[in-house]
Amino acid sequence: MKKDIAEILKETVAVLKDGGTILYPTDTVWGLGCDATNPGAVAKIYDIKHRSDSKALVLLACDLDMVAKYINVVPQMAIHLVDVNDKPMTIIYPGAITYPRFAEEESQKADRFHLACNAVAEDGTVGIRIPMMDFCRQVTFKLGRPIVSTSANISGEPTPKTYSDIPSAIKDAVDYIVDPSLEAGATGLSSQIIKVGLDGEIQIIRK
């Protein structure tokens, strides 16, 4: 029997709270996700993708209020871009709030008020998108913090546009797969990426 959206949301959030990984449709392409405040969960994502953790990950947040909790200062230009945006857009913000790298055992614990150090770039910037898909916004809202959103592929391989394109190795590696029927809200295209500075300067990374 097909699950309703409320049940899917409940199961998805439960897995994320438990430090698990998910495979889910976004407003762009299928993504691999986890709680972005949990370094141990983020490390699992890198392992699944066979990717170095020296590269930052894109995160999803339900709204600008959530973004503001994890960024020292949200540039006014970023607020303007979100207001006028009409297609999927990832903004790279300066000054991500992360907690210090403590002993190894400490680094595996989630801290809902700080992003995982291994989810942000070495220069302290972080890419965050407010998804144009209700399911993704609801997941982050109910979780109460951002989630990772990286393409569901092995590093270096093509980005799958639909669920059927996703390699079995990825599907077998995650803890939970969101109902593929929800992919109807995805564009199948990667988001635009814009880097914003504190003084209003912008750099278009990907159109």
Kinemage of the C-alpha trace (Angstrom):
@kinemage 1
@onewidth
@group {chain A} dominant
@subgroup {mainchain}
@vectorlist {calphas} color= white
{ca met a 1} P 0.000 0.000 0.000
{ca lys a 2} L 1.335 3.411 -0.955
{ca lys a 3} L 2.411 5.596 1.966
{ca asp a 4} L 0.997 9.088 2.373
{ca ile a 5} L 3.254 12.128 2.522
{ca ala a 6} L 2.885 12.541 6.293
{ca glu a 7} L 4.154 9.005 6.887
{ca ile a 8} L 7.075 9.492 4.499
{ca leu a 9} L 8.026 12.727 6.245
{ca lys a 10} L 7.856 11.076 9.658
{ca glu a 11} L 10.074 8.174 8.586
{ca thr a 12} L 12.559 10.447 6.816
{ca val a 13} L 12.988 12.766 9.792
{ca ala a 14} L 13.326 9.828 12.191
{ca val a 15} L 16.229 8.439 10.161
{ca leu a 16} L 17.930 11.833 10.042
{ca lys a 17} L 17.560 12.351 13.785
{ca asp a 18} L 19.138 8.944 14.337
{ca gly a 19} L 22.224 9.952 12.360
{ca gly a 20} L 21.218 7.992 9.253
{ca thr a 21} L 21.568 8.732 5.567
{ca ile a 22} L 18.767 9.154 3.049
{ca leu a 23} L 18.323 9.034 -0.726
{ca tyr a 24} L 15.689 11.573 -1.711
{ca pro a 25} L 14.325 13.702 -4.561
{ca thr a 26} L 14.985 17.430 -4.425
{ca asp a 27} L 13.874 20.361 -6.547
{ca thr a 28} L 16.886 19.672 -8.801
{ca val a 29} L 18.225 16.095 -8.901
{ca trp a 30} L 18.151 13.103 -6.561
{ca gly a 31} L 20.258 13.738 -3.495
{ca leu a 32} L 22.105 11.973 -0.720
{ca gly a 33} L 21.313 13.554 2.606
{ca cys a 34} L 21.841 13.557 6.340
{ca asp a 35} L 21.662 15.911 9.316
{ca ala a 36} L 24.145 18.682 8.425
{ca thr a 37} L 24.974 19.237 12.105
{ca asn a 38} L 26.139 15.645 12.609
{ca pro a 39} L 29.795 15.097 11.568
{ca gly a 40} L 29.488 11.326 11.798
{ca ala a 41} L 26.504 11.313 9.447
{ca val a 42} L 28.259 13.688 7.045
{ca ala a 43} L 31.270 11.349 6.987
{ca lys a 44} L 28.960 8.530 5.870
{ca ile a 45} L 27.887 10.623 2.871
{ca tyr a 46} L 31.502 11.087 1.782
{ca asp a 47} L 32.063 7.340 2.154
{ca ile a 48} L 28.998 6.497 0.048
{ca lys a 49} L 30.157 8.847 -2.732
{ca his a 50} L 33.798 7.714 -2.458
{ca arg a 51} L 34.643 11.378 -2.221
{ca ser a 52} L 37.279 13.311 -0.296
{ca asp a 53} L 35.962 15.343 2.611
{ca ser a 54} L 38.177 18.224 1.516
{ca lys a 55} L 35.283 19.306 -0.728
{ca ala a 56} L 32.295 21.102 0.782
{ca leu a 57} L 28.689 19.941 0.469
{ca val a 58} L 25.500 21.786 -0.450
{ca leu a 59} L 22.899 22.053 2.315
{ca leu a 60} L 19.146 22.620 2.282
{ca ala a 61} L 17.273 24.861 4.724
{ca cys a 62} L 13.555 25.548 4.966
{ca asp a 63} L 13.853 29.355 4.956
{ca leu a 64} L 16.166 32.310 5.559
{ca asp a 65} L 15.469 32.226 9.283
{ca met a 66} L 17.056 28.786 9.428
{ca val a 67} L 19.972 29.923 7.279
{ca ala a 68} L 20.587 32.821 9.683
{ca lys a 69} L 21.043 30.417 12.615
{ca tyr a 70} L 24.095 28.860 10.978
{ca ile a 71} L 25.733 31.903 9.355
{ca asn a 72} L 27.445 34.678 11.320
{ca val a 73} L 25.951 37.407 9.138
{ca val a 74} L 23.550 36.902 6.237
{ca pro a 75} L 24.522 39.458 3.554
{ca gln a 76} L 21.739 41.779 2.458
{ca met a 77} L 22.431 40.796 -1.146
{ca ala a 78} L 21.644 37.169 -0.292
{ca ile a 79} L 18.285 38.198 1.159
{ca his a 80} L 17.524 40.114 -2.049
{ca leu a 81} L 18.500 37.155 -4.237
{ca val a 82} L 16.227 34.813 -2.293
{ca asp a 83} L 13.343 37.297 -2.575
{ca val a 84} L 13.551 37.611 -6.364
{ca asn a 85} L 14.639 34.079 -7.205
{ca asp a 86} L 12.344 31.971 -9.387
{ca lys a 87} L 14.454 28.848 -9.957
{ca pro a 88} L 16.648 26.548 -7.812
{ca met a 89} L 19.537 28.617 -6.449
{ca thr a 90} L 22.347 27.704 -4.078
{ca ile a 91} L 23.995 30.620 -2.319
{ca ile a 92} L 27.509 30.291 -0.925
{ca tyr a 93} L 27.563 32.229 2.339
{ca pro a 94} L 30.627 33.424 4.269
{ca gly a 95} L 31.078 32.712 7.968
{ca ala a 96} L 29.442 29.344 8.570
{ca ile a 97} L 28.983 28.577 12.264
{ca thr a 98} L 30.733 25.321 13.090
{ca tyr a 99} L 31.852 23.902 16.399
{ca pro a 100} L 35.560 23.392 17.176
{ca arg a 101} L 37.255 20.171 16.172
{ca phe a 102} L 37.502 18.402 19.509
{ca ala a 103} L 38.711 14.849 20.157
{ca glu a 104} L 37.630 12.278 17.586
{ca glu a 105} L 34.844 10.904 19.776
{ca glu a 106} L 33.427 14.394 20.236
{ca ser a 107} L 33.457 15.119 16.495
{ca gln a 108} L 30.937 12.375 15.852
{ca lys a 109} L 28.224 14.020 17.938
{ca ala a 110} L 25.487 16.176 16.469
{ca asp a 111} L 25.147 19.750 17.687
{ca arg a 112} L 21.987 21.341 16.351
{ca phe a 113} L 23.334 24.860 16.825
{ca his a 114} L 26.491 24.380 14.730
{ca leu a 115} L 27.108 22.886 11.307
{ca ala a 116} L 29.382 19.879 11.032
{ca cys a 117} L 32.934 20.996 10.231
{ca asn a 118} L 33.171 18.444 7.414
{ca ala a 119} L 30.088 19.924 5.702
{ca val a 120} L 31.638 23.337 5.026
{ca ala a 121} L 34.575 24.571 2.971
{ca glu a 122} L 37.997 25.109 4.521
{ca asp a 123} L 37.560 28.870 4.169
{ca gly a 124} L 34.411 28.783 6.306
{ca thr a 125} L 31.939 29.280 3.467
{ca val a 126} L 28.949 27.017 2.939
{ca gly a 127} L 26.466 26.551 0.102
{ca ile a 128} L 22.824 26.542 1.183
{ca arg a 129} L 19.664 26.333 -0.915
{ca ile a 130} L 16.083 26.967 0.105
{ca pro a 131} L 14.463 24.284 -2.054
{ca met a 132} L 11.546 24.998 -4.339
{ca met a 133} L 9.960 21.710 -3.320
{ca asp a 134} L 7.577 21.424 -0.402
{ca phe a 135} L 8.752 17.969 0.669
{ca cys a 136} L 12.346 19.122 1.155
{ca arg a 137} L 11.286 22.249 3.017
{ca gln a 138} L 9.050 20.158 5.268
{ca val a 139} L 11.883 17.723 6.052
{ca thr a 140} L 14.215 20.503 7.167
{ca phe a 141} L 11.436 22.290 9.056
{ca lys a 142} L 10.418 19.165 10.978
{ca leu a 143} L 14.042 18.198 11.633
{ca gly a 144} L 14.715 21.734 12.828
{ca arg a 145} L 18.071 22.082 11.097
{ca pro a 146} L 19.669 21.924 7.630
{ca ile a 147} L 20.322 18.699 5.760
{ca val a 148} L 23.034 17.740 3.301
{ca ser a 149} L 22.048 17.636 -0.370
{ca thr a 150} L 24.714 16.182 -2.661
{ca ser a 151} L 24.032 14.415 -5.942
{ca ala a 152} L 23.297 10.695 -5.665
{ca asn a 153} L 26.287 9.410 -7.581
{ca ile a 154} L 29.754 8.030 -7.004
{ca ser a 155} L 32.238 10.901 -7.230
{ca gly a 156} L 33.289 11.483 -10.834
{ca glu a 157} L 30.369 9.619 -12.358
{ca pro a 158} L 27.356 11.236 -14.121
{ca thr a 159} L 24.681 12.834 -11.968
{ca pro a 160} L 21.476 10.747 -12.103
{ca lys a 161} L 18.454 12.777 -13.153
{ca thr a 162} L 15.825 10.194 -12.160
{ca tyr a 163} L 15.545 7.430 -9.587
{ca ser a 164} L 16.057 4.762 -12.245
{ca asp a 165} L 19.438 6.320 -13.112
{ca ile a 166} L 20.814 5.918 -9.571
{ca pro a 167} L 23.422 3.125 -9.218
{ca ser a 168} L 22.495 0.124 -7.077
{ca ala a 169} L 25.614 0.761 -4.992
{ca ile a 170} L 24.133 4.063 -3.856
{ca lys a 171} L 20.683 2.630 -3.155
{ca asp a 172} L 22.157 -0.220 -1.122
{ca ala a 173} L 24.395 2.082 0.930
{ca val a 174} L 21.814 4.471 2.396
{ca asp a 175} L 19.636 3.886 5.443
{ca tyr a 176} L 16.373 5.084 3.871
{ca ile a 177} L 15.032 5.720 0.370
{ca val a 178} L 12.244 8.262 0.001
{ca asp a 179} L 9.306 7.131 -2.159
{ca pro a 180} L 10.437 7.619 -5.807
{ca ser a 181} L 6.979 8.879 -6.748
{ca leu a 182} L 7.912 12.227 -5.155
{ca glu a 183} L 10.513 12.897 -7.825
{ca ala a 184} L 7.797 14.523 -9.930
{ca gly a 185} L 8.756 17.819 -8.286
{ca ala a 186} L 12.366 17.665 -9.480
{ca thr a 187} L 13.693 19.549 -12.499
{ca gly a 188} L 16.478 17.063 -13.242
{ca leu a 189} L 18.871 20.010 -13.556
{ca ser a 190} L 21.532 21.223 -11.134
{ca ser a 191} L 20.889 24.523 -9.354
{ca gln a 192} L 22.568 27.786 -10.142
{ca ile a 193} L 25.317 28.658 -7.643
{ca ile a 194} L 26.068 32.211 -6.540
{ca lys a 195} L 28.744 33.228 -4.030
{ca val a 196} L 27.888 36.286 -1.945
{ca gly a 197} L 30.266 38.451 0.093
{ca leu a 198} L 29.556 40.519 3.179
{ca asp a 199} L 29.949 43.748 1.221
{ca gly a 200} L 27.375 42.745 -1.403
{ca glu a 201} L 29.796 41.438 -4.008
{ca ile a 202} L 28.552 38.416 -5.962
{ca gln a 203} L 30.246 35.779 -8.063
{ca ile a 204} L 28.317 33.453 -10.348
{ca ile a 205} L 29.832 29.989 -9.937
{ca arg a 206} L 27.278 28.135 -12.072
{ca lys a 207} L 24.424 29.575 -14.127
